[in-house]
Amino acid sequence: MIALWLLVWTILVATITIVCSVNLLKPPPPPTIAKAVTTSSEPLALSGITTSSEPMASSELRALVPLTLTPKRIRKPRLAFLLTGQVRTFHTSECQTSFGALLQRLQQHYHVHLFMIISGSDPITMAPPGGIPLYRETFQTDRISQLHARLENSPQFQSFCDYMDSVCEPERRALEMPRGVRQFMLDRGCVQMLQIFQGLELITRVEEQRGFTFDFVMRSRFDIVYPIDFCPVFQQSSSFLDRYFPHSEQQKQRYQDACRALHWNPTVYHMDTVPPLDPPTLRIPAQYWPVNFGGTYFLARQLPADTSTDSTARGGDIVYDASTARGGNILWCYNDFVLVGSRSTFFRFQNAFDMYDTDVVALAKDLGIYHGGAQEAQWIMFSHFLHVPIIMYLGDQCRMVR
């Protein structure tokens, strides 16, 4: 009897063991995948996520991919590149080659939009490379008569022209302004400003239509050839050389060479120690021009001597701020042909002609301006009137093709 019970017990244990072994060998059921839900029409910027609403079959099972976020793309600053004037030499091979190369360099740092205010009837036959948006208008000549009426009724403007006629060198006045400063400015200098004003209005309309604002405005002419490495770019830096020569390695090297010739430290700013020819004018001795960015103007009260990253330097009644990667509040000038500044800085010049409602002769005397009809002198005076810091690089930065 006992032997029979032992036999039954053995058979029962063996049966249970076999059943358990079979169950353990079965594959797990396929997982239930929840239906994906999204409220956006844009694809999810995540990897390892499927938006399929059907569960995967067991044969489609694969290893889970770690969930990772796609890095956020940093937007390039938007640049409104404004060209003004006549296009007579714009289609020459020299201008076209230089202009095309400049656009390619600018595209590496900016989202470029091209604006043109064209004087005369010459057509534009080029198409911007790389799909750059192009907006163009013909210069509205009725602006000239409106400005003439305003200036001719301004006694301050008349006094300024008389003063400039009296202090400008006779040879230069005879060569460049045979009809006098007043007519020269009305015919040429003021017209260039009116073209810029029309360009700024066009930029504003495009911003309203496109729903964004530009970060920078850059103005140039159609007849300019640019240095091979020229490209105005602004960056955060505590280095004087990196901050004030980001546009051209050639001019940076020229500055360093000039400093070494004078036995000065080539990595810092020195113009605050250079004496003017006739205080308080801004003209300086010729041997110091290379360390003054190639120019005859601009002493310490115009250039920021403090190049730290978190401070400003005061020059006269103008506060310089070059502490940001946005170019600060400075108008950067390359000759008087190419002007670059933040949008807010550049648009302040829409009020430039209000200067002629003030004692502009006193301003010219204070700045040591003796050739007031010249465009570079006008920009210096406008900048001081509007309390906009200005840095002007001269020499061979840019040149015109006649």
C-alpha positions in Angstrom: 0.0 0.0 0.0 2.8 2.4 0.9 4.6 1.5 -2.2 1.5 2.4 -4.3 1.2 5.8 -2.7 4.9 6.5 -3.4 4.4 5.6 -7.1 1.4 8.0 -7.4 3.2 10.9 -5.7 6.3 10.5 -8.0 4.0 10.6 -11.1 2.3 13.8 -9.8 5.5 15.6 -9.1 6.9 14.7 -12.5 3.8 16.0 -14.3 3.9 19.3 -12.4 7.5 19.8 -13.3 6.9 19.2 -17.0 4.0 21.7 -17.2 6.0 24.4 -15.5 8.9 23.8 -17.8 6.7 24.2 -20.9 5.2 27.5 -19.6 8.6 28.9 -18.9 9.7 28.2 -22.5 6.7 30.2 -24.1 7.7 33.6 -25.6 6.2 36.7 -23.9 3.1 38.2 -25.5 3.8 41.3 -27.8 3.7 44.6 -25.9 0.7 46.8 -26.3 1.7 50.1 -27.8 -0.3 53.2 -26.9 -1.7 55.2 -29.8 0.6 58.3 -30.4 -1.1 61.7 -29.7 0.1 65.1 -31.0 -1.6 68.4 -31.2 1.0 69.9 -33.7 1.1 69.5 -37.4 4.9 69.5 -37.3 6.8 66.2 -36.9 8.2 65.6 -33.4 11.8 66.6 -33.0 12.6 63.5 -31.0 14.4 60.3 -31.9 13.2 56.8 -30.8 9.5 57.8 -31.2 7.0 56.4 -33.6 3.8 58.2 -34.5 2.2 55.1 -35.9 -1.3 54.3 -34.4 -0.9 50.5 -34.9 0.8 48.2 -32.5 4.0 46.5 -33.8 3.8 42.8 -34.6 6.1 40.6 -32.6 8.3 40.1 -35.7 8.9 43.9 -35.8 10.1 44.1 -32.2 13.5 45.8 -32.0 15.8 47.2 -29.3 14.5 50.4 -27.8 16.4 53.5 -28.9 17.3 55.9 -26.0 15.1 59.0 -26.0 17.1 62.1 -27.1 16.2 65.7 -27.9 17.3 67.2 -31.2 19.6 70.1 -30.4 18.0 73.5 -30.9 19.4 75.3 -34.0 20.8 78.8 -33.3 19.4 81.3 -35.7 21.9 83.4 -37.6 21.3 87.1 -37.3 19.3 88.8 -40.1 21.2 91.3 -42.2 19.5 93.9 -44.4 22.2 94.7 -47.0 21.3 98.0 -48.8 22.9 99.1 -52.0 22.3 102.7 -53.2 23.2 104.8 -56.2 23.8 104.3 -59.9 24.7 100.9 -61.4 26.9 102.1 -64.2 30.0 100.1 -63.1 28.1 97.4 -61.1 28.1 95.0 -64.0 31.8 95.1 -64.6 33.6 91.9 -64.0 35.7 93.5 -61.2 32.6 94.7 -59.2 30.6 91.5 -59.9 33.4 89.2 -58.7 34.1 91.2 -55.6 30.3 91.6 -54.8 29.6 87.9 -55.3 32.5 86.9 -53.0 31.3 89.3 -50.3 27.8 87.8 -50.4 29.2 84.3 -50.0 31.2 85.4 -46.9 28.3 87.3 -45.4 26.0 84.2 -45.8 28.4 82.2 -43.6 27.4 84.6 -40.7 24.0 86.1 -41.6 20.6 85.5 -43.2 21.1 88.1 -45.9 18.3 90.0 -47.6 19.4 92.3 -50.4 17.8 95.8 -50.9 18.5 98.2 -53.8 17.6 101.8 -54.3 18.6 102.5 -57.9 19.3 106.0 -59.4 18.8 106.4 -63.1 17.4 103.9 -65.6 20.1 101.3 -65.8 18.7 97.8 -65.3 20.0 95.3 -62.8 20.7 92.1 -64.7 22.3 90.0 -61.9 20.4 87.5 -59.7 21.6 87.1 -56.1 23.4 83.8 -55.4 22.1 81.2 -53.0 18.5 82.3 -53.1 19.0 85.6 -51.3 15.8 87.6 -51.3 16.0 90.8 -53.4 13.9 93.9 -53.0 14.5 96.9 -55.3 13.1 100.3 -56.0 13.9 103.3 -58.2 15.0 106.3 -56.3 12.2 108.8 -55.9 13.7 112.1 -57.2 10.9 114.2 -55.8 12.6 113.7 -52.4 15.4 116.0 -53.7 13.1 119.0 -54.2 11.5 118.5 -50.9 14.9 118.5 -49.1 16.1 121.5 -51.1 13.1 123.5 -49.9 13.8 122.5 -46.3 17.5 123.3 -46.4 17.2 126.5 -48.4 14.9 127.8 -45.7 17.4 126.9 -43.0 19.7 129.8 -42.0 21.8 127.3 -40.1 22.5 125.3 -43.3 23.3 128.5 -45.2 25.8 129.6 -42.4 27.4 126.1 -42.4 28.0 126.2 -46.2 29.4 129.7 -46.0 31.8 128.6 -43.2 32.9 125.5 -45.1 33.6 127.7 -48.2 35.9 129.9 -46.0 37.9 127.1 -44.4 38.2 124.4 -47.2 41.4 124.4 -49.1 41.0 126.5 -52.3 42.6 123.7 -54.4 40.3 121.1 -53.1 37.2 123.2 -53.3 38.1 124.1 -56.9 38.6 120.5 -57.9 35.7 118.8 -56.0 33.3 121.6 -55.4 33.7 124.3 -58.2 30.1 125.5 -57.5 30.7 125.8 -53.8 29.9 123.6 -50.8 26.2 124.4 -50.8 25.6 123.2 -54.3 27.9 120.3 -53.9 25.9 119.1 -50.9 22.5 119.6 -52.5 23.5 117.8 -55.7 25.5 114.9 -54.2 26.0 114.5 -50.5 22.4 115.1 -49.4 21.1 112.9 -52.3 23.0 109.9 -51.0 21.4 110.3 -47.6 17.9 110.5 -49.3 18.6 107.2 -51.0 19.5 105.6 -47.7 16.3 107.0 -46.1 14.2 105.4 -48.9 16.1 102.2 -48.4 15.3 102.2 -44.6 11.6 102.7 -45.5 11.7 99.8 -47.8 13.3 97.6 -45.1 10.6 98.6 -42.7 7.8 97.6 -45.2 9.5 94.2 -45.8 9.7 93.6 -42.0 6.0 94.4 -41.6 5.1 92.0 -44.5 7.4 89.2 -43.4 6.7 89.5 -39.7 10.3 89.9 -38.4 12.9 92.6 -37.8 16.4 92.6 -39.0 19.3 92.5 -36.5 21.8 94.5 -38.6 21.7 97.0 -41.5 24.6 97.3 -43.9 24.8 100.0 -46.5 27.1 100.1 -49.5 27.3 101.4 -53.1 27.0 99.7 -56.4 30.5 100.8 -57.5 32.6 99.3 -54.7 35.3 96.7 -54.8 35.9 95.0 -51.4 39.1 93.6 -49.9 39.4 89.9 -50.4 38.8 89.1 -46.7 36.4 91.9 -45.9 33.4 90.7 -43.8 32.0 92.8 -40.9 31.2 90.3 -38.1 30.7 91.1 -34.4 31.7 88.8 -31.6 32.0 88.8 -27.9 35.6 89.3 -27.0 37.8 91.0 -24.4 40.6 91.3 -27.0 41.0 94.7 -28.5 42.2 93.2 -31.9 39.3 90.7 -32.1 36.7 93.4 -31.2 37.8 96.2 -33.5 39.3 94.3 -36.4 36.8 91.4 -37.0 36.1 92.6 -40.6 39.6 92.2 -42.0 42.7 90.3 -41.1 44.7 92.5 -43.4 43.8 95.7 -41.6 44.4 94.0 -38.2 47.9 93.1 -39.4 48.5 96.7 -40.7 47.6 98.1 -37.3 50.0 95.7 -35.6 52.8 96.5 -38.0 52.3 100.3 -37.4 52.4 99.8 -33.6 55.6 97.8 -33.8 57.2 100.5 -36.0 56.4 103.0 -33.2 57.6 100.5 -30.6 54.1 100.2 -29.1 52.3 97.2 -27.9 50.5 95.9 -31.0 47.6 94.3 -29.0 46.1 97.4 -27.3 44.6 100.8 -28.2 47.0 103.8 -28.2 45.1 106.7 -29.7 44.2 108.2 -26.3 47.9 109.2 -26.0 48.3 110.8 -29.4 48.3 114.6 -29.4 46.1 116.4 -32.0 47.6 118.9 -34.3 45.3 121.7 -33.1 43.3 121.0 -30.0 40.4 120.4 -29.8 40.2 119.2 -33.4 40.2 115.5 -34.2 42.9 115.7 -36.8 46.2 113.9 -35.9 49.8 113.8 -37.3 50.2 111.6 -40.4 52.6 109.2 -38.7 49.8 108.1 -36.4 47.2 107.4 -39.1 47.9 103.7 -39.4 47.2 103.2 -35.7 44.1 105.3 -36.0 42.6 102.7 -38.3 44.0 104.5 -41.3 42.2 107.8 -40.6 43.1 111.4 -39.9 40.2 111.9 -37.5 39.1 110.4 -34.2 40.9 110.8 -30.9 40.2 109.1 -27.6 36.8 110.8 -27.1 35.5 108.9 -30.1 37.2 105.5 -29.8 36.5 103.3 -26.8 39.7 102.8 -24.9 38.1 100.4 -22.4 37.8 97.0 -24.1 36.5 94.9 -21.3 33.5 92.7 -22.0 31.1 94.2 -19.5 31.6 97.9 -19.4 31.3 101.0 -21.5 33.8 103.8 -22.1 32.7 107.5 -22.3 33.9 109.8 -24.9 32.7 113.4 -24.6 29.0 113.1 -24.3 28.8 109.9 -26.2 28.7 106.5 -24.4 30.3 103.6 -26.3 29.0 100.1 -25.8 31.0 97.5 -27.7 30.4 94.8 -25.1 27.9 92.7 -27.0 28.2 90.4 -30.0 25.6 92.7 -31.7 28.1 95.4 -32.5 27.2 97.5 -29.6 25.7 100.9 -30.3 28.5 101.8 -32.7 28.2 102.8 -36.4 31.0 100.9 -38.1 32.2 102.7 -41.2 34.6 101.4 -43.8 35.7 104.5 -45.7 32.4 106.4 -46.1 31.1 103.8 -48.5 30.2 100.9 -46.3 28.3 101.5 -43.1 27.2 98.8 -40.6 25.3 98.9 -37.4 22.6 97.3 -35.4 19.1 98.0 -36.7 18.3 100.4 -33.8 21.6 102.3 -34.3 21.3 102.6 -38.1 17.6 103.8 -38.0 18.5 106.7 -35.8 20.0 108.4 -38.9 16.5 108.9 -40.2 16.6 112.1 -38.2 20.1 113.2 -39.4 18.9 116.3 -41.3 17.5 117.7 -38.0 21.1 118.7 -37.5 20.6 121.7 -39.8 18.0 123.1 -37.5 20.8 123.6 -34.9 24.1 125.5 -34.7 25.9 123.2 -37.0 28.8 125.7 -37.5 29.7 125.3 -33.8 29.6 121.5 -34.2 31.9 121.6 -37.2 34.4 123.9 -35.3 34.3 121.6 -32.3 35.0 118.5 -34.4 37.7 120.2 -36.5 35.7 119.7 -39.7 37.1 121.8 -42.6 35.8 119.9 -45.6 32.1 119.6 -44.5 30.8 118.7 -48.0 32.6 115.4 -47.9 30.5 112.4 -47.1 32.8 111.1 -44.4 32.7 114.5 -42.7 28.9 114.4 -42.9 28.7 111.0 -41.2 31.0 112.3 -38.4 28.8 115.3 -37.8 25.6 113.3 -38.0 26.9 110.8 -35.6 27.8 113.4 -33.0 24.6 115.2 -33.4 22.6 112.0 -32.8 25.0 110.8 -30.1 25.9 107.7 -32.0 29.5 106.4 -31.5 31.3 106.1 -34.9 34.4 104.2 -35.8 35.7 104.8 -39.4 38.3 102.6 -41.0 40.1 104.2 -43.9 43.0 103.3 -46.1 42.4 100.6 -48.7 39.4 99.0 -47.0 37.1 99.6 -49.9 37.5 101.5 -53.2 35.3 102.8 -55.9 35.3 101.7 -59.6 34.7 104.7 -61.9 
